[in-house]
């Protein structure tokens, strides 16, 4: 599942039962900005959830986000103001 939200927004949490990390993160980094996902790394009732932030609403110009795994149903993204800390602040 991929959600695109405007910069300064996040999806209201929790969106479901979070699979604890670092139990495993089913991502393999590629050279550059990409990553590789193997569906075999997920349980039968698990969903990889990716939230991308875009500065001007253009998903092609993404500038951040988050990744997690949810077991069971995943609630829709309800955008709320994001909480920033440290280097993430504008």
C-alpha positions in Angstrom: 0.0 0.0 0.0 1.4 3.4 -0.9 0.0 6.7 0.4 1.1 10.1 -0.9 0.6 13.0 1.6 1.6 16.7 1.3 4.8 17.7 3.1 4.0 18.5 6.7 1.3 15.8 6.9 1.3 12.2 8.1 -1.2 9.4 8.3 -3.1 9.2 11.6 -1.7 6.3 13.6 -2.3 3.6 14.4 -3.5 2.2 11.1 -3.4 -1.4 12.3 -1.3 -4.0 14.2 2.3 -3.0 13.6 4.8 -5.8 13.0 7.6 -4.9 15.4 11.0 -3.9 14.0 13.8 -4.9 13.8 12.1 -8.3 13.7 12.7 -7.8 10.0 12.3 -5.1 7.3 11.6 -6.7 3.9 13.5 -4.0 1.9 16.8 -4.4 0.1 18.5 -1.1 -0.8 19.5 -0.6 -4.4 22.1 1.9 -5.6 20.4 5.3 -5.8 17.0 6.1 -4.3 15.3 2.8 -4.8 14.7 -0.5 -2.9 13.7 -4.0 -3.8 10.8 -5.9 -2.1 10.3 -9.7 -2.2 6.7 -10.7 -1.5 7.9 -13.9 0.0 9.2 -11.8 3.0 5.6 -11.2 4.1 3.2 -13.3 6.0 -0.2 -14.2 4.5 -1.9 -11.3 6.3 0.8 -8.7 6.2 1.0 -5.5 4.2 4.0 -3.3 3.5 2.8 0.3 4.0 4.8 3.1 2.4 3.9 6.8 3.1 5.6 9.4 0.8 5.7 13.1 1.4 5.9 15.5 -1.5 6.7 19.2 -1.2 4.3 20.4 -3.9 1.8 17.5 -4.2 3.7 15.9 -7.1 4.5 12.2 -6.2 7.4 12.3 -8.7 9.1 14.9 -6.5 8.9 12.9 -3.3 11.2 14.1 -0.5 10.7 11.7 2.4 8.4 9.3 4.0 8.2 6.1 6.1 7.9 2.4 5.7 6.3 -0.2 8.0 4.6 -3.6 8.0 1.0 -4.1 9.3 -0.6 -7.4 10.1 -4.3 -7.6 9.3 -6.5 -4.8 8.0 -4.9 -1.5 7.2 -6.9 1.7 7.9 -7.0 4.3 5.1 -4.6 7.2 5.4 -6.3 10.1 7.3 -3.9 13.0 6.8 -3.0 14.9 10.0 -0.2 17.5 10.8 3.1 15.7 11.1 5.3 16.0 14.1 8.8 16.9 13.2 12.0 16.7 15.2 15.7 17.4 14.7 16.9 17.4 11.1 13.4 16.9 9.7 12.3 20.4 10.5 12.0 23.0 7.7 
